Amino acid sequence: MKRSIPLLFAALLAACAGAPPSAPQHSFDVHTLAERPSAGTRTLADPQGKAVLVVTQPVLTQRDVQQAELASVADGKPAVRVLFTPEASQRLAKLTREEQGKALAVVIDGQLRLLPKVDRPVTDGRVLLQGFASRAEAETLVRRLNELRDTPVQPEQGAGGQP
């Protein structure tokens, strides 16, 4: 029996080494913020490293994006215009009515990238995301959103605490 353990271990290592690498999973989610930690929340770091408590279940995902395009705001800084599907536009209108005056968490590839404040209800299904460090960052998001809209949504990993 003791002699077979090294053989089993070697076979297990060989099987793991032969497994094909998994393709990177990308995601785009919009989450509401939470006031208190619970089983349905998790903590993410915003771009400045500040801890932000978000509801784990996203309200909108990449499947809800109909189209994304590069835009710019009055000061010439880059922005991304996102058009949501008709069904998602209804959810967005309800969400922005309920969360008016609060921020929403835009999570890209598991990282909190933007915390836009809801100034008014969004009833036309279009949002303008601002706050990008560079034009290249905004262009990357546009490309990713247009690629991701047909990608299946991956279930959340771990509901409480850090991802």
ROKEDREN-495177 format. One record per residue: residue in three letters; x, y, z negated of N, C-alpha, C in turn. Coordinates in steps of 0.1 Angstrom, whole numbers, padded with zeros to 4 digits, always signed. Example, Ala and Ser with C-alpha at 12.3 -4.5 7.8 and 13.67 -1.06 7.14 Angstrom:
% residues 2
ALA+0132-0057-0078+0123-0045-0078+0132-0033-0078SER+0128-0022-0071+0137-0011-0071+0129+0000-0079
***
This chain:
% residues 163
MET+0008-0012+0000+0000+0000+0000+0009+0013+0000LYS+0019+0013-0008+0028+0024-0009+0035+0027+0004ARG+0038+0017+0012+0044+0018+0025+0035+0025+0035SER+0022+0022+0033+0012+0028+0043+0009+0042+0041ILE+0012+0048+0029+0009+0062+0027+0017+0071+0036PRO+0031+0069+0037+0038+0077+0046+0034+0076+0060LEU+0029+0064+0064+0025+0063+0078+0012+0070+0080LEU+0003+0070+0071-0010+0077+0072-0007+0092+0072PHE+0002+0097+0063+0005+0111+0063+0011+0115+0076ALA+0020+0107+0082+0026+0110+0095+0016+0111+0106ALA+0006+0102+0105-0004+0101+0116-0013+0114+0114LEU-0016+0118+0102-0024+0130+0100-0017+0142+0105LEU-0004+0143+0102+0004+0155+0107+0004+0155+0122ALA+0005+0144+0128+0006+0143+0143-0008+0147+0149ALA-0018+0143+0142-0032+0147+0147-0034+0162+0146CYS-0029+0168+0135-0031+0182+0134-0022+0190+0143ALA-0010+0185+0146-0001+0192+0155-0006+0191+0169GLY-0014+0181+0173-0019+0180+0186-0032+0187+0189ALA-0038+0193+0178-0050+0200+0180-0048+0213+0188PRO-0057+0216+0198-0055+0228+0205-0057+0240+0196PRO-0050+0251+0198-0052+0263+0190-0066+0269+0193SER-0073+0274+0183-0086+0280+0186-0085+0294+0191ALA-0094+0297+0200-0094+0311+0206-0098+0321+0195PRO-0092+0333+0195-0096+0343+0185-0111+0346+0186GLN-0117+0348+0175-0131+0351+0175-0132+0366+0173HIS-0140+0373+0181-0142+0387+0179-0156+0390+0175SER-0158+0401+0168-0172+0404+0164-0174+0419+0162PHE-0186+0423+0164-0191+0437+0161-0203+0436+0153ASP-0204+0442+0142-0215+0442+0133-0218+0456+0127VAL-0230+0459+0124-0234+0471+0117-0241+0466+0104HIS-0236+0470+0093-0241+0466+0080-0246+0479+0072THR-0255+0476+0063-0259+0487+0053-0249+0486+0041LEU-0248+0497+0034-0240+0497+0022-0248+0492+0010ALA-0241+0487+0000-0248+0483-0012-0243+0491-0024GLU-0252+0492-0034-0248+0500-0046-0242+0491-0057ARG-0246+0478-0057-0241+0469-0067-0237+0456-0061PRO-0226+0450-0066-0222+0437-0061-0233+0426-0064SER-0234+0417-0055-0243+0405-0056-0238+0394-0047ALA-0246+0383-0047-0242+0372-0039-0244+0376-0024GLY-0252+0386-0021-0254+0390-0007-0245+0402-0003THR-0235+0405-0010-0226+0416-0007-0211+0412-0006ARG-0203+0420+0000-0189+0418+0000-0182+0431+0000THR-0170+0431-0004-0162+0444-0004-0152+0444+0007LEU-0152+0455+0015-0143+0457+0026-0135+0470+0023ALA-0123+0471+0029-0116+0483+0028-0119+0492+0040ASP-0121+0505+0038-0124+0514+0049-0110+0517+0056PRO-0110+0524+0067-0097+0527+0073-0087+0534+0064GLN-0091+0541+0054-0082+0548+0044-0078+0539+0033GLY-0083+0526+0032-0080+0517+0022-0090+0517+0010LYS-0100+0526+0010-0110+0526-0001-0119+0515+0000ALA-0122+0509-0012-0132+0497-0012-0146+0502-0010VAL-0153+0495-0001-0167+0498+0002-0175+0485+0001LEU-0186+0486-0006-0195+0474-0008-0205+0474+0003VAL-0205+0463+0011-0215+0462+0022-0224+0449+0020VAL-0236+0450+0025-0245+0439+0026-0239+0429+0036THR-0238+0416+0032-0231+0406+0040-0238+0404+0054GLN-0252+0403+0053-0259+0401+0065-0260+0413+0074PRO-0255+0413+0087-0255+0425+0095-0269+0428+0100VAL-0272+0440+0102-0284+0445+0108-0284+0444+0123LEU-0273+0447+0129-0270+0447+0143-0257+0440+0146THR-0257+0432+0157-0245+0425+0161-0242+0428+0176GLN-0231+0422+0180-0227+0423+0194-0238+0419+0204ARG-0246+0409+0200-0257+0405+0208-0267+0415+0211ASP-0268+0425+0202-0277+0436+0203-0273+0448+0212VAL-0260+0447+0217-0255+0458+0225-0258+0455+0240GLN-0265+0465+0246-0268+0463+0260-0256+0469+0269GLN-0250+0480+0264-0239+0486+0272-0231+0495+0262ALA-0218+0496+0265-0210+0506+0258-0202+0513+0268GLU-0199+0526+0265-0192+0534+0275-0184+0545+0267LEU-0172+0549+0273-0164+0559+0267-0171+0572+0269ALA-0170+0580+0258-0175+0594+0259-0165+0603+0251SER-0169+0616+0251-0161+0625+0242-0170+0635+0236VAL-0166+0640+0225-0174+0650+0218-0169+0664+0222ALA-0176+0675+0217-0173+0688+0221-0158+0692+0219ASP-0151+0687+0209-0137+0690+0206-0128+0682+0215GLY-0133+0674+0224-0125+0665+0233-0120+0652+0227LYS-0124+0650+0214-0120+0637+0208-0128+0625+0214PRO-0121+0614+0215-0128+0602+0221-0140+0597+0212ALA-0150+0592+0219-0161+0586+0212-0166+0574+0221VAL-0175+0566+0215-0181+0555+0222-0196+0556+0221ARG-0202+0556+0233-0217+0556+0233-0221+0542+0235VAL-0230+0538+0226-0235+0524+0226-0250+0524+0228LEU-0255+0517+0238-0269+0515+0241-0273+0501+0236PHE-0283+0501+0227-0288+0488+0222-0299+0483+0230THR-0302+0470+0230-0313+0463+0237-0326+0469+0231PRO-0337+0467+0239-0350+0473+0234-0354+0467+0220GLU-0352+0454+0218-0355+0449+0204-0346+0455+0193ALA-0333+0455+0196-0324+0461+0186-0327+0476+0184SER-0331+0483+0195-0334+0497+0193-0345+0499+0183GLN-0355+0490+0183-0366+0491+0173-0360+0489+0159ARG-0351+0480+0157-0345+0477+0144-0336+0489+0140LEU-0329+0495+0150-0321+0506+0147-0329+0518+0143ALA-0341+0521+0149-0349+0532+0145-0354+0530+0131LYS-0358+0518+0127-0363+0515+0114-0351+0517+0104LEU-0340+0512+0107-0328+0512+0099-0324+0527+0096THR-0323+0535+0107-0319+0549+0105-0329+0558+0098ARG-0342+0554+0099-0352+0561+0091-0350+0558+0076GLU-0347+0545+0073-0345+0541+0059-0332+0545+0053GLU-0322+0547+0061-0308+0550+0056-0304+0564+0059GLN-0314+0573+0063-0310+0586+0066-0303+0593+0054GLY-0292+0600+0057-0284+0606+0047-0273+0597+0041LYS-0273+0584+0045-0264+0575+0040-0255+0570+0051ALA-0244+0563+0048-0235+0558+0058-0238+0544+0061LEU-0235+0539+0073-0236+0525+0077-0221+0520+0080ALA-0219+0508+0078-0206+0502+0080-0205+0495+0094VAL-0196+0500+0102-0193+0494+0115-0181+0485+0113VAL-0184+0472+0114-0173+0462+0112-0169+0455+0125ILE-0157+0456+0128-0152+0451+0141-0141+0440+0138ASP-0143+0428+0142-0133+0417+0140-0131+0416+0125GLY-0141+0417+0117-0140+0415+0102-0135+0427+0095GLN-0131+0438+0101-0125+0449+0095-0135+0461+0095LEU-0136+0468+0084-0145+0480+0084-0137+0491+0092ARG-0143+0495+0103-0136+0505+0112-0142+0519+0111LEU-0155+0520+0109-0162+0533+0109-0172+0533+0098LEU-0175+0545+0092-0186+0546+0083-0194+0559+0087PRO-0201+0558+0098-0209+0569+0103-0220+0572+0093LYS-0223+0585+0091-0234+0589+0083-0246+0591+0092VAL-0257+0586+0087-0270+0587+0095-0276+0601+0092ASP-0275+0610+0103-0280+0624+0101-0295+0624+0104ARG-0300+0616+0113-0314+0616+0117-0318+0602+0122PRO-0330+0599+0123-0334+0586+0128-0330+0585+0143VAL-0326+0574+0147-0322+0571+0161-0333+0563+0167THR-0341+0570+0176-0353+0564+0182-0351+0559+0197ASP-0340+0564+0203-0338+0560+0217-0328+0549+0219GLY-0324+0542+0208-0315+0531+0210-0300+0534+0214ARG-0297+0547+0213-0283+0551+0217-0276+0558+0204VAL-0264+0554+0202-0256+0560+0192-0243+0564+0197LEU-0237+0574+0191-0224+0579+0195-0215+0577+0183LEU-0205+0567+0185-0196+0564+0174-0183+0573+0176GLN-0180+0580+0165-0168+0589+0165-0159+0586+0154GLY-0147+0592+0155-0137+0590+0144-0126+0580+0148PHE-0123+0579+0161-0113+0570+0166-0099+0578+0165ALA-0089+0570+0162-0075+0576+0161-0070+0580+0175SER-0074+0574+0185-0069+0577+0198-0079+0573+0209ARG-0077+0578+0221-0085+0574+0233-0084+0559+0235ALA-0072+0553+0234-0069+0539+0236-0078+0531+0226GLU-0079+0535+0214-0087+0527+0204-0102+0527+0209ALA-0107+0539+0213-0121+0540+0218-0123+0531+0230GLU-0113+0531+0240-0114+0523+0252-0114+0508+0248THR-0106+0504+0239-0106+0490+0234-0119+0486+0229LEU-0126+0495+0221-0139+0491+0216-0149+0490+0227VAL-0149+0499+0237-0158+0498+0248-0156+0485+0255ARG-0144+0481+0258-0141+0469+0265-0146+0457+0257ARG-0143+0457+0244-0146+0446+0235-0162+0445+0234LEU-0169+0456+0233-0183+0455+0231-0190+0450+0244ASN-0185+0454+0255-0191+0449+0268-0187+0434+0270GLU-0176+0430+0265-0173+0415+0266-0180+0407+0256LEU-0182+0413+0244-0188+0405+0232-0203+0403+0233ARG-0210+0411+0241-0225+0411+0241-0231+0397+0244ASP-0223+0389+0251-0228+0375+0254-0221+0364+0245THR-0213+0369+0236-0206+0360+0227-0214+0356+0215PRO-0215+0343+0212-0223+0339+0200-0218+0346+0187VAL-0228+0349+0179-0224+0355+0166-0219+0344+0157GLN-0208+0347+0150-0202+0337+0141-0208+0339+0127PRO-0212+0328+0120-0217+0330+0107-0207+0336+0097GLU-0211+0344+0087-0202+0350+0078-0194+0339+0070GLN-0182+0342+0067-0173+0333+0059-0174+0339+0045GLY-0180+0331+0035-0180+0335+0021-0188+0348+0019ALA-0198+0347+0011-0207+0358+0009-0203+0368-0001GLY-0195+0364-0011-0191+0374-0021-0176+0377-0021GLY-0172+0389-0024-0158+0392-0025-0152+0395-0012GLN-0139+0394-0011-0131+0397+0001-0133+0386+0011PRO-0133+0389+0025-0135+0379+0035-0123+0371+0036
***
